């Protein structure tokens, strides 16, 4: 894999800021010109997890993160947001700028990711932005009946897979219990190398009334949004929502391009099956621990390197 593809005739030399292997990930933090990136490594494969513009940290560089922010088209004034997966804190930093009065809970299981985000990726923590070092599903279980969220973002990865207990209909029902009546959930489904998207669509559809799939024209990334709203939002309504948010100065102008990235029906397959928990209830914590460990051989939700 060519990790650093030249974008100019004289590209800058990438600089390794830090590399650390944990129970959960083999992490590389890199300065690549004006950009800083987090990569997860597994064997000879590299998986890009986050990229920020170090000169403009609250500008969203990766197209997937812009599509994730389409959750604001369903809930333009969220009071409380839950994010599972921190990465390079690009999205959480943007939320603090775009929605300054919102309470943000970020859940990240890997302490070293949190430390790298603090050291190199401008992670901003405050009374309104709290980072919880914990497994995402355990956090959601513990919050049942205690909190209500307007937006939930699912963006938890390890190198080459997503922990399976974060992909099942049982987990999505637990999240649905935390959503406000007009709330929305947004899930990063990665890029072309993820062949499990039809099953994701089937699983979300079993829990939520409305499903919206977004994909950029180059098929670099796919994001799914789901709501319990009775009426489906039309593309025109989402475009108006984007235009109004831009006009009000709430979001940057590049977000106007996102509504056109909808691709309804693309990943629908009649023979697709749901993802269900593959462990008995009394083995929950053992399954969570096994699924989170980086070098676990069994990967029920595998993703290949897209390089």
N, C-alpha and C positions, 0 to 999 in steps of 0.2 A: 504494500500500500504506500502510495506517495502521500505522506502526511501533510506536506506543505507544498501545495501546487502554486507555482509562480503566477502572480496576477499582473506583474509589470516586467519590463526588460531587466530591471535591476531590483529584484525583490529583497526586502530586508532579511537578515539572517535570524531565524527563530532563536529565542533564548529560553532555556529551561529555567523556570523560576523555582520550582520545587517538584520533587517526586516522592511519593510516600505510598507504601502498600499497607492496607488495613484489612481487618476481617471482612470488609464488605467490598472494597475496591482497590485497584492499583491505579493511583491517581497521578496525572501529570498536569501541572500548571505551567502555561507557556506564554511568553510575550512574543507576538508575531506582528512586527511592525507596530501600528498603533492599537492593535487588538490584543486582548488577553483571552486565553482559552483554557478550558478544562477538558482533558481527554481521559477516558478510562481505557485501560490496556488489559487484554486477555490473550496471552500467547503472542502471536504475530498480528493480532487484530487491534485496531484503534477505533474508539467510539467517541465522537465529538459530543460533549455534554453541554457546553456553554461557551458563548463568545460575547465579549463586550468591547465597546470602543472606549479605551482608557481615557480618551480626551473628551468623551461625551457619554458617561456611564449610564445615563437614563434614556439613551436612545436604543431602541431594540434593533439589534443587528440581524439576528437569525429570523427567517421567515416564519418558522414554527411559533416563535414567541409572539409575533404579531397576530397570528391566527388564534393563539390562546387568548389574547386580549379581546377577541370578538365576544367573549362572555359579557363584556360591557354593553353590547348591543341588546342583550336580553335584560340585564340589570345595570342601568346606567349610573345608579347612585347606591352602590353597595355599602352597607353599614359594617359588615364583618365578612372577612374572606379567610378561607382555609387553603393553604398550599401544602401539598405533600410532595416533597422533593425541593431542595434549595438550589443545587447547582451553583452557578456563579452569581446568584442573587440578582440577575438582570431583571427578571419579572417583578420580584418583590421590591426592588428599588424603584422601578417604574410606577408600581401601584402607589408607593408612598408619595411620589410626585404628582401623579394623576388624580389620586383619591386621598388627599391629605387628612381627611377626617375619618377615614376608615380604619378599623381595627383589623390587623393582619396577624394570623397565626401561621407560622411556617414550621413544618415538621421535617426533620432531617435526621436519619439514623446514624450517619457517619460523622463523628466528631471532627475528623480531619477535613472533611468538606467544609464544615462550618468555619474552621480555623483558616483555611485557604481563602474562603469568601471574605473573611474579615481582613486578611493580610493583603490580598491582591485585587479583590473584586468589589471594593467599596460597600460591603454589606453594612446597611444602616439599621441598627437595632434601637428600639425606643419603647416607651410604654405602649405605643400603638403598633409596634412591630416586634413580636416576640418569636424567637427561634427555639423550638422544642427538640431536644435530642432524643428521639424516640422513633420506633417503627410507626408508620402511618396508620396501619390498621388498628394497632393497639391504641393509638391516640384517639381514633374515631370511636372505638368501643368505649373508651373511658369518658368520652364527651356525650354519650347518649343521654338525652334528657337534661343536659347542662348548658347547651349552647345552640344557637341557630345561625347559620351562615347563608349569605346571599349568593356567594360564588364559592365554588370548590374547584381547585386546580389539581389535577393528577399529573405529576411529572417526575416520578421516582423511577430511576433506572440503576442497574448495575451493568458492568461490562458484559455485553452479549445477551442480556435478558432483562425482563422486569420481574421482580418477585411475584410469584404466581398468586399469592393470597391478596394481592392488590389488583387482580384482574377478574374477579368472579362476581356473579350476580349477588351472592350473599354480601359481599363487601359493598356493592353499589346500593343495596337496600339499606345498609347501615348508614351510608352517606345520605341517602334520600331522607332518612329520619332526621338529619341535621339541617336539611335545606329549608329556607323560608318558603312561603307559598309561591312566590315568583322566582325562586332561586334557580341557578343554572350550575351544571358541572361541566368542566372542560378537561379533556384528556388528550395528552400528547401520544399519538400512535406511531411516531417515528416516520421513516421514509420507505423507499421502495423495498428495502431488504426485510421489512416486516410483512410476512405473508399471512399473518393471522388476523388481519383487519376485518374480514367478513365475520369471524367469530366474535370480535369485539362489538361489531354493529349488532349482532344478534343478542349478545349479552346485555348491552345497554338498552336495547329495544324491549327486552323482557321486564325492565324495571321502570323506564321513563316513557312518558307519552310522546314527546317530540325529540327527534334526533336530527342533528344538522352536521354534515361532514364537510370539512374544508380541506382543500389541497391546492398548493401553489401550481402555476402552469408548468414548471419544470419537474413536478412530482418529487421535490426534495423532502417535503414534510406533509404529514396528514394530522389534522386535529379534529376531534369529535366533540360536539357540544350537545348536552341533553337537558331537558327541562320537564317539569310536570305541568306546564301551562296547557290549558285546554285548547287554545287556538294556536295554530302554527303561524309563525312569523314569515311573511313573504320576503323574497330578496329585495323588493322595493322598500319594504319597511326597515330592513336592516341597513340598507343604503342611507335612508333618511336618518336613522339613528346615528350612523357614523358621521354624516354631514353635520348634524346638529351638535354632536360632541366636539367635532373639530371647530365649528363656528364659535362654540362657547369657550374654546381654548382649553378644553378638558383633555384632549388627546391630540397627538401630532397629525399633520396632514397626510402622512403616508398610510394612516389607518383607513383612509377613504378607499384604498384599493382592496381591502380585505373582503368586503361582502361579495365581490365578484369571484372569489375563490371557492364558493360553494360548489360541490359536485354531488348533488342528490342522486342516490341509486347506484353509485359507482361500485361500492363494495357489498352490495346485496347479493347473497347467494342462497337459494332455497335449501340446499343441503348443509348450510353452516349450522353449527351447534353451539350452545351456550358454554361458557366457562363456569363450572361449579367448583366449590371447595372440594379438594381431593383428600381431605383428612377428617377424621372424627372430631367432634367438638372437644373431647377431653384431650386431644393431641394438638390443640391449637398452637400453644406456645412453642412446642417442639417443631411444628411445621413452619412457623414464622421464622424461627432461628435458622432452620435448614435452608429456607428459600432465600434468606438475606445473605448467607455466606457466599463470598465471591467465587470460591473454587468448587462449590457443589457441582457434581457432575450432572445430576438430574436437573434439567431446565425445562419445565413444562411450557414456558413462554419464551422461546429462544428468538433472538434477533441476530442476523448476520452483520458483519461489518459492511458498511455501504461504500467503502473505499475500493 
